[in-house]
Amino acid sequence: MSADALKLRGYRFGERRRSGIFGTIPPALAMVGAVALAAGWMAIAGYVPLPICIVVVALCGWLWFGKIHQRPAHEILPALGAWWWRRLRSRHRWYRPVVLVADGEQPASLPPVLSGLDVFEADIDWPTISQARSLGVVRDRRAGTVTAVLRVAGDGQFGLVDAASQDMRIDEWGAAIAGFAREHSPVTRIVFHDWTSPVPIRDTVARLESAWADEAEHPARASYLQLLRETSATVVDHDVLVEVTVDLNRVGKARGETRVATGLRTVAEQTRLFAGRLNTSGLRVDSVLSASDVVTAMRVRSDPSVVEHLSTLNSSLAAATGASAPTFGPMHVDDRLGSVVVDGAWHRSWWFARWPRREVAASWLDALVFETGCTRTFTTVFEPLSPSRSDSDVDRERTQREANIETRRRKGFIVRRADEKAVAEVESRESELASGYVECLYTGLLTVTAPTLEFLDQHAADLEQVAANAGIELQPLWGRQADGWVSSLPLGRSLARRVGDR
């Protein structure tokens, strides 16, 4: 066999910040530079006293070069400022008001980070799902979107097959998402939530015994169950939920139908098509989530201790199956600088500030995905781009990168290897687009849940080390922990655009 046939495929990640209006300089940093230049000009012209201008220029220099919590000051300062402003007004802590006497229907009582969310239900009949049932849809009035949620599972064989089979499966999963990267697509975002939590082994054994109840006894089966009981007290439970979000502004309103009704019909149809593509890509769509299922998932992921009371919890969710869900929010939210407390659980969220800088194999994320020591949610956000936007972005970025290199050469400056690598990456993107591939913006988020702050700090340190070994740089969402918690829930709301897409 030739060497080319034995060579494994590698996967690479592009830069987080691509060129824009101001080249590779972020808009916020460009504004800081403009303020410093304006202050210097006003000092020279005599409009402002020199000491004041010196202070302004020094402050701009700190914003340009300074760091807070190991992040550039100009990136993190707005979030910290907003958090401290909420704290000064005592708006960082929220309790659900208790209504002792109710006269008629009460409006939904939700914390500020969940305001504007409604839960709807639509009847569906899909041949790709084993049984017809209702579809829960979350409407975000603030963002103008509607979201449906699927429960997806794999066959558990990805880590056992050879590298060529892994590459083939990744191609199939990418093709399922690529169906949304077309002109005028109503789907604006696809989100995968992988929630992992240690559960008692007796629950797994009970499920297996229930599934095998109608089958004949077999010594091998009994030996396997006994092995499970004796090996460990807990087992890791993976629950993968997939969101399909439709932008109401991209949906054409039908005659005699409101835009929301058209959006509900569109998100149901797009979710049905996506479920079919997932079923043919080696994954299995177990079910679509009803409104009650969405609320249950939200409650369990916000506070895993409610799992013990699921039987009574499900019976109390009847109010969540109508046009609005006044009971699906938590009872208490305490938004702190580096964590958020929701009812009886502590949460801490990070975003992937840097992905691996070198090519990696298909199984490069196994260490982080299968970290089993804590309850965590690994969220991946994909935003498909239309071909016309991808072509425009590549043309603009290549022009600016090459112009930057030419300017440095003409003025006698050294051309860095990083600049040459950036041009090579743009050329590679252009070649892939010309070959028919599509692009998606992507962002990674990680949320850890623990019963106490001590356990949270311990699990956070372990996960940061595991991520670093995989080539991932995790940055805490300082001042945005409540937003990070909401982004880990299957509610169609994400802060990916505010922390930087790729």
C-alpha positions as CSV (number, residue, x, y, z in Angstrom):
1,M,0.0,0.0,0.0
2,S,1.4,3.5,-0.9
3,A,2.4,6.1,1.6
4,D,-0.4,8.4,0.5
5,A,-3.0,5.7,1.2
6,L,-1.7,5.2,4.7
7,K,-1.6,8.9,5.5
8,L,-4.3,9.9,8.0
9,R,-6.5,12.9,7.4
10,G,-5.7,15.9,9.6
11,Y,-8.2,18.6,10.7
12,R,-7.2,22.2,11.2
13,F,-8.8,25.2,12.7
14,G,-8.6,28.8,11.4
15,E,-7.9,32.0,13.3
16,R,-10.6,33.2,15.6
17,R,-10.5,36.8,14.2
18,R,-10.4,37.3,10.5
19,S,-9.9,40.5,8.7
20,G,-12.7,43.0,8.7
21,I,-13.2,46.7,8.0
22,F,-10.1,47.6,9.9
23,G,-8.0,44.7,8.8
24,T,-7.1,42.3,11.6
25,I,-7.7,45.0,14.2
26,P,-11.0,44.5,16.1
27,P,-13.5,47.4,15.9
28,A,-13.3,48.1,19.6
29,L,-9.5,48.4,19.4
30,A,-9.8,50.7,16.4
31,M,-12.1,53.0,18.3
32,V,-9.5,53.1,21.2
33,G,-6.8,54.1,18.7
34,A,-9.0,56.8,17.2
35,V,-9.7,58.3,20.6
36,A,-5.9,58.4,21.3
37,L,-5.2,60.1,18.0
38,A,-8.0,62.6,18.5
39,A,-6.7,63.4,22.0
40,G,-3.2,64.0,20.7
41,W,-4.4,66.3,17.9
42,M,-6.6,68.3,20.4
43,A,-3.6,68.7,22.7
44,I,-1.3,69.9,19.8
45,A,-4.1,72.3,18.6
46,G,-4.5,73.7,22.1
47,Y,-8.2,72.8,22.5
48,V,-7.6,70.6,25.6
49,P,-5.0,71.0,28.4
50,L,-2.0,68.8,27.9
51,P,-2.3,66.9,31.3
52,I,-5.8,65.8,30.4
53,C,-4.7,64.5,27.0
54,I,-1.8,62.6,28.6
55,V,-4.3,60.8,30.9
56,V,-6.5,60.0,28.0
57,V,-3.7,58.7,25.8
58,A,-2.3,56.6,28.8
59,L,-5.8,55.1,29.4
60,C,-6.1,54.3,25.7
61,G,-2.6,52.7,25.8
62,W,-3.7,50.5,28.7
63,L,-6.9,49.5,26.9
64,W,-4.7,48.6,23.8
65,F,-2.0,46.6,25.6
66,G,-3.4,45.8,29.0
67,K,-5.0,42.5,30.2
68,I,-7.6,41.6,32.7
69,H,-8.0,38.0,33.8
70,Q,-5.5,37.0,31.1
71,R,-7.7,38.5,28.4
72,P,-7.3,41.8,26.4
73,A,-8.7,44.7,28.4
74,H,-10.8,46.0,25.5
75,E,-12.5,42.6,25.1
76,I,-13.4,41.9,28.8
77,L,-14.0,45.4,30.1
78,P,-17.5,45.9,28.7
79,A,-18.7,42.6,30.3
80,L,-17.1,43.5,33.6
81,G,-18.6,47.0,33.5
82,A,-22.1,45.7,32.8
83,W,-21.8,43.1,35.6
84,W,-20.6,45.7,38.2
85,W,-23.4,48.0,37.1
86,R,-26.0,45.3,37.8
87,R,-24.4,44.5,41.1
88,L,-24.4,48.2,42.2
89,R,-28.2,48.2,41.5
90,S,-28.7,44.8,43.2
91,R,-29.9,43.3,39.8
92,H,-27.4,40.4,39.9
93,R,-29.6,38.4,42.2
94,W,-33.2,37.3,41.3
95,Y,-35.9,35.4,43.2
96,R,-39.2,34.3,41.8
97,P,-42.1,36.2,43.4
98,V,-44.6,34.1,45.2
99,V,-48.2,34.8,44.3
100,L,-50.4,34.1,47.3
101,V,-53.7,35.2,45.6
102,A,-54.1,34.8,41.8
103,D,-56.9,36.4,39.9
104,G,-56.8,35.0,36.3
105,E,-53.7,34.0,34.4
106,Q,-50.4,35.3,35.7
107,P,-47.6,36.5,33.4
108,A,-44.4,34.5,33.2
109,S,-42.0,35.2,36.0
110,L,-38.5,34.7,34.6
111,P,-35.0,36.1,35.5
112,P,-33.6,38.8,33.2
113,V,-31.4,36.3,31.3
114,L,-34.5,34.3,30.3
115,S,-36.8,37.2,29.6
116,G,-38.5,37.1,26.2
117,L,-38.7,33.3,26.0
118,D,-42.0,31.5,25.3
119,V,-42.7,27.8,24.8
120,F,-45.2,26.6,22.1
121,E,-46.3,23.2,21.0
122,A,-47.2,22.0,17.5
123,D,-48.6,18.6,16.4
124,I,-46.4,16.6,14.0
125,D,-46.5,13.3,12.2
126,W,-43.1,12.4,10.9
127,P,-42.3,9.1,9.2
128,T,-38.7,9.4,10.5
129,I,-39.9,9.3,14.1
130,S,-41.2,6.0,15.5
131,Q,-44.4,7.6,16.8
132,A,-46.3,10.8,16.2
133,R,-46.1,13.4,19.0
134,S,-46.1,17.1,19.7
135,L,-43.1,19.3,18.9
136,G,-42.0,21.8,21.5
137,V,-40.9,25.2,20.0
138,V,-39.1,27.9,22.0
139,R,-39.7,31.4,20.7
140,D,-37.1,34.1,21.6
141,R,-38.9,37.5,21.2
142,R,-35.7,39.3,21.9
143,A,-33.8,37.7,19.0
144,G,-36.8,37.1,16.7
145,T,-36.2,33.3,16.4
146,V,-38.0,30.0,17.0
147,T,-36.2,26.8,18.0
148,A,-37.0,23.1,18.0
149,V,-35.0,20.4,19.8
150,L,-34.1,16.8,18.9
151,R,-32.7,14.1,21.1
152,V,-29.9,12.4,19.2
153,A,-27.7,9.3,20.0
154,G,-24.9,7.4,18.3
155,D,-24.0,3.8,18.2
156,G,-21.1,4.1,20.5
157,Q,-18.6,2.8,17.9
158,F,-16.8,6.0,16.8
159,G,-13.9,5.4,19.2
160,L,-13.6,1.8,18.2
161,V,-13.5,2.0,14.4
162,D,-10.4,2.8,12.4
163,A,-9.3,6.3,11.3
164,A,-10.8,6.0,7.8
165,S,-14.2,5.1,9.2
166,Q,-14.0,8.0,11.6
167,D,-13.3,10.4,8.7
168,M,-16.2,8.9,6.8
169,R,-18.6,9.5,9.7
170,I,-17.4,13.1,10.1
171,D,-18.0,13.7,6.4
172,E,-21.6,12.4,6.8
173,W,-22.2,14.6,9.9
174,G,-20.8,17.6,8.1
175,A,-23.0,17.0,5.1
176,A,-26.1,17.0,7.4
177,I,-25.2,20.5,8.6
178,A,-24.1,21.7,5.2
179,G,-27.7,21.3,4.0
180,F,-28.5,24.6,5.8
181,A,-25.6,26.5,4.2
182,R,-27.5,27.8,1.1
183,E,-28.8,31.1,-0.1
184,H,-31.9,32.4,1.8
185,S,-31.9,29.6,4.3
186,P,-34.2,30.3,7.2
187,V,-32.0,28.3,9.6
188,T,-29.6,30.6,11.3
189,R,-28.0,28.3,13.9
190,I,-27.5,24.6,14.8
191,V,-26.4,23.8,18.4
192,F,-25.3,20.5,19.9
193,H,-25.5,20.1,23.7
194,D,-23.7,17.1,25.1
195,W,-24.8,16.9,28.8
196,T,-22.8,14.4,30.8
197,S,-23.5,13.4,34.5
198,P,-22.5,10.5,36.7
199,V,-25.6,8.5,37.7
200,P,-25.9,5.4,40.0
201,I,-25.2,2.1,38.2
202,R,-28.4,0.7,39.6
203,D,-30.4,2.9,37.3
204,T,-28.6,1.6,34.3
205,V,-29.0,-2.0,35.4
206,A,-32.7,-1.4,36.0
207,R,-33.1,0.0,32.5
208,L,-31.3,-3.0,31.0
209,E,-33.4,-5.5,33.0
210,S,-36.6,-3.7,31.9
211,A,-35.5,-3.8,28.3
212,W,-34.7,-7.6,28.5
213,A,-37.7,-8.5,30.6
214,D,-39.5,-10.3,27.7
215,E,-36.4,-12.2,26.6
216,A,-35.3,-15.6,27.7
217,E,-32.6,-15.8,30.4
218,H,-29.1,-16.2,29.3
219,P,-25.9,-16.8,31.4
220,A,-23.9,-14.2,29.4
221,R,-26.5,-11.6,30.1
222,A,-26.7,-12.3,33.8
223,S,-22.9,-12.3,34.0
224,Y,-22.8,-8.9,32.2
225,L,-25.3,-7.4,34.7
226,Q,-23.4,-8.8,37.6
227,L,-20.2,-7.2,36.2
228,L,-21.8,-3.8,36.0
229,R,-23.0,-4.1,39.6
230,E,-19.5,-5.0,40.9
231,T,-17.3,-2.7,38.6
232,S,-18.4,0.8,39.7
233,A,-21.0,2.6,41.8
234,T,-21.7,5.1,39.1
235,V,-21.9,5.2,35.3
236,V,-21.7,8.2,32.9
237,D,-24.9,9.3,31.3
238,H,-24.7,11.2,28.0
239,D,-27.7,13.1,26.8
240,V,-27.2,14.9,23.4
241,L,-29.8,17.5,22.4
242,V,-29.7,19.3,19.0
243,E,-31.3,22.7,18.4
244,V,-32.5,23.9,15.1
245,T,-33.1,27.7,15.1
246,V,-35.0,29.6,12.5
247,D,-34.8,33.4,12.1
248,L,-38.3,34.9,11.7
249,N,-36.9,37.7,9.6
250,R,-35.8,35.1,7.0
251,V,-39.3,33.5,6.8
252,G,-41.7,34.8,4.2
253,K,-45.1,35.4,5.7
254,A,-47.9,33.5,4.0
255,R,-51.2,35.2,3.2
256,G,-53.6,35.0,6.0
257,E,-50.9,33.7,8.4
258,T,-48.9,35.5,11.1
259,R,-45.1,35.5,10.9
260,V,-44.9,33.5,14.1
261,A,-47.3,30.8,12.7
262,T,-45.2,30.7,9.5
263,G,-42.1,30.4,11.6
264,L,-43.6,27.5,13.6
265,R,-44.4,25.6,10.4
266,T,-41.0,26.4,9.0
267,V,-39.0,25.2,12.0
268,A,-41.0,22.0,12.1
269,E,-40.3,21.3,8.5
270,Q,-36.6,22.2,8.7
271,T,-36.3,20.0,11.8
272,R,-37.9,17.1,10.0
273,L,-35.5,17.3,7.1
274,F,-32.5,17.6,9.5
275,A,-33.7,14.6,11.4
276,G,-33.8,12.6,8.2
277,R,-30.2,13.6,7.3
278,L,-29.0,12.7,10.8
279,N,-30.6,9.3,10.6
280,T,-28.7,8.6,7.4
281,S,-25.4,9.8,8.7
282,G,-24.9,7.2,11.4
283,L,-26.7,9.0,14.2
284,R,-30.1,8.1,15.6
285,V,-32.8,10.6,16.3
286,D,-34.5,9.1,19.3
287,S,-37.3,11.6,19.7
288,V,-38.4,15.2,19.2
289,L,-38.8,17.2,22.5
290,S,-42.3,18.3,23.4
291,A,-42.8,21.5,25.5
292,S,-42.8,19.4,28.6
293,D,-39.6,17.6,27.6
294,V,-37.9,21.0,27.0
295,V,-38.9,22.2,30.4
296,T,-37.7,19.0,32.0
297,A,-34.3,19.2,30.3
298,M,-34.0,22.8,31.3
299,R,-34.8,22.0,35.0
300,V,-32.5,19.0,35.2
301,R,-29.5,20.7,33.6
302,S,-30.0,23.8,35.8
303,D,-30.1,21.7,39.0
304,P,-29.3,18.0,38.6
305,S,-30.7,17.3,42.1
306,V,-34.2,17.5,40.7
307,V,-33.7,14.1,39.0
308,E,-34.7,12.4,42.2
309,H,-38.1,14.2,41.9
310,L,-38.8,13.8,38.2
311,S,-42.0,11.9,38.8
312,T,-43.5,14.8,40.7
313,L,-41.8,17.4,38.4
314,N,-43.3,16.0,35.2
315,S,-46.8,16.2,36.7
316,S,-46.3,19.9,37.5
317,L,-45.4,20.9,34.0
318,A,-48.9,21.0,32.6
319,A,-48.7,24.8,32.5
320,A,-45.7,24.6,30.2
321,T,-47.6,23.0,27.3
322,G,-49.6,26.0,26.3
323,A,-48.8,29.3,24.6
324,S,-46.5,30.3,27.4
325,A,-44.6,28.6,30.2
326,P,-44.9,30.6,33.4
327,T,-43.3,27.7,35.5
328,F,-40.3,26.6,33.5
329,G,-37.9,29.2,35.1
330,P,-35.8,28.6,38.2
331,M,-36.7,29.8,41.7
332,H,-33.5,31.6,42.3
333,V,-30.5,33.0,40.2
334,D,-27.4,34.6,41.7
335,D,-25.1,35.9,38.9
336,R,-21.6,36.2,40.3
337,L,-18.4,37.3,38.6
338,G,-17.0,33.9,38.0
339,S,-20.0,31.6,38.5
340,V,-23.8,31.6,38.7
341,V,-25.9,29.9,41.3
342,V,-29.2,28.5,40.0
343,D,-31.5,27.0,42.7
344,G,-29.3,24.4,44.4
345,A,-26.5,24.1,41.8
346,W,-23.3,26.1,40.9
347,H,-22.4,26.7,37.3
348,R,-19.2,28.0,35.6
349,S,-18.9,28.5,31.9
350,W,-16.0,28.9,29.5
351,W,-15.6,29.6,25.8
352,F,-13.0,28.2,23.5
353,A,-10.7,31.1,23.1
354,R,-8.2,29.0,21.1
355,W,-8.6,25.7,19.3
356,P,-5.7,23.4,18.4
357,R,-3.1,25.3,16.4
358,R,-1.8,22.2,14.6
359,E,-3.6,19.6,12.6
360,V,-5.4,17.0,14.7
361,A,-6.9,13.5,14.2
362,A,-10.6,12.8,14.1
363,S,-10.6,11.6,17.7
364,W,-8.7,14.6,19.2
365,L,-11.6,15.6,21.4
366,D,-12.1,12.2,23.1
367,A,-10.3,13.2,26.4
368,L,-12.6,16.2,26.9
369,V,-15.8,14.5,25.8
370,F,-15.3,11.4,27.9
371,E,-14.1,13.2,31.1
372,T,-16.4,11.5,33.6
373,G,-15.6,13.1,36.9
374,C,-18.3,15.8,36.9
375,T,-21.5,17.0,35.5
376,R,-20.8,19.2,32.5
377,T,-22.4,20.5,29.2
378,F,-20.3,20.7,26.1
379,T,-22.0,23.1,23.6
380,T,-21.0,23.5,20.0
381,V,-22.6,26.3,18.0
382,F,-22.7,26.2,14.2
383,E,-23.9,29.1,12.1
384,P,-24.1,28.1,8.4
385,L,-22.9,30.7,5.8
386,S,-24.4,31.1,2.4
387,P,-22.0,30.5,-0.5
388,S,-22.2,34.2,-1.6
389,R,-21.2,35.4,1.8
390,S,-18.3,32.9,2.0
391,D,-17.0,34.0,-1.4
392,S,-17.2,37.7,-0.4
393,D,-15.4,37.1,3.0
394,V,-12.6,35.2,1.3
395,D,-12.1,37.8,-1.4
396,R,-12.0,40.6,1.2
397,E,-9.7,38.8,3.5
398,R,-7.2,37.7,0.8
399,T,-7.0,41.2,-0.5
400,Q,-6.3,42.7,2.9
401,R,-3.8,40.1,3.9
402,E,-1.8,40.4,0.7
403,A,-1.9,44.2,0.8
404,N,-0.6,44.1,4.4
405,I,2.3,41.9,3.3
406,E,3.1,44.1,0.3
407,T,3.0,47.2,2.5
408,R,5.5,45.7,5.0
409,R,7.8,44.7,2.3
410,R,7.7,48.1,0.6
411,K,8.5,49.9,3.9
412,G,11.3,47.5,4.7
413,F,9.6,45.7,7.6
414,I,10.0,42.0,8.2
415,V,7.2,39.8,6.9
416,R,6.3,37.5,9.7
417,R,5.6,33.8,9.2
418,A,2.2,34.3,10.8
419,D,1.3,36.7,8.0
420,E,2.4,34.2,5.3
421,K,0.5,31.4,7.1
422,A,-2.6,33.5,7.2
423,V,-2.4,34.1,3.4
424,A,-1.9,30.4,2.8
425,E,-5.0,29.6,4.9
426,V,-7.1,32.0,2.9
427,E,-5.9,30.4,-0.3
428,S,-6.8,27.0,1.1
429,R,-10.3,28.3,2.0
430,E,-10.7,29.7,-1.5
431,S,-9.7,26.4,-3.0
432,E,-12.1,24.5,-0.8
433,L,-15.0,26.8,-1.7
434,A,-14.2,26.4,-5.4
435,S,-14.4,22.6,-4.9
436,G,-18.0,22.9,-3.6
437,Y,-17.5,22.9,0.2
438,V,-19.5,25.3,2.5
439,E,-18.5,27.2,5.6
440,C,-19.9,27.5,9.1
441,L,-19.0,29.8,11.9
442,Y,-18.5,27.8,15.0
443,T,-18.0,28.4,18.7
444,G,-17.3,26.0,21.6
445,L,-18.7,26.5,25.1
446,L,-18.2,24.4,28.2
447,T,-20.3,24.6,31.4
448,V,-19.6,22.7,34.6
449,T,-22.2,22.1,37.3
450,A,-21.5,21.2,40.9
451,P,-23.5,21.2,44.2
452,T,-20.9,23.4,46.0
453,L,-18.3,26.0,45.2
454,E,-15.5,23.8,46.4
455,F,-16.5,20.9,44.1
456,L,-17.0,23.5,41.3
457,D,-13.4,24.8,41.7
458,Q,-12.0,21.2,41.8
459,H,-13.9,20.1,38.6
460,A,-13.0,23.3,36.8
461,A,-9.3,22.8,37.4
462,D,-9.5,19.3,36.2
463,L,-11.4,20.2,33.0
464,E,-9.1,23.1,32.2
465,Q,-6.1,20.7,32.4
466,V,-7.8,18.2,30.1
467,A,-8.7,20.9,27.6
468,A,-5.1,22.2,27.6
469,N,-3.8,18.7,26.9
470,A,-6.2,18.7,23.8
471,G,-4.8,22.0,22.6
472,I,-7.8,24.1,23.7
473,E,-7.5,27.3,25.6
474,L,-10.5,27.8,27.9
475,Q,-11.4,31.4,29.0
476,P,-14.0,31.9,31.7
477,L,-16.9,34.1,30.8
478,W,-16.1,36.7,33.4
479,G,-19.2,38.8,34.0
480,R,-21.3,36.7,31.7
481,Q,-21.8,33.5,33.7
482,A,-25.6,33.7,33.6
483,D,-25.5,34.0,29.8
484,G,-23.1,31.0,29.7
485,W,-25.6,29.0,31.8
486,V,-28.5,29.9,29.5
487,S,-26.4,29.0,26.4
488,S,-26.0,25.5,27.9
489,L,-29.8,25.0,28.0
490,P,-31.9,23.8,25.0
491,L,-33.7,27.1,24.7
492,G,-32.4,28.5,21.5
493,R,-30.4,31.4,23.1
494,S,-26.7,31.7,22.7
495,L,-23.9,34.3,23.3
496,A,-21.7,32.9,20.6
497,R,-21.8,36.1,18.6
498,R,-20.7,38.1,21.7
499,V,-17.6,36.0,22.5
500,G,-16.3,35.6,19.0
501,D,-17.1,33.2,16.2
502,R,-14.6,31.4,13.9
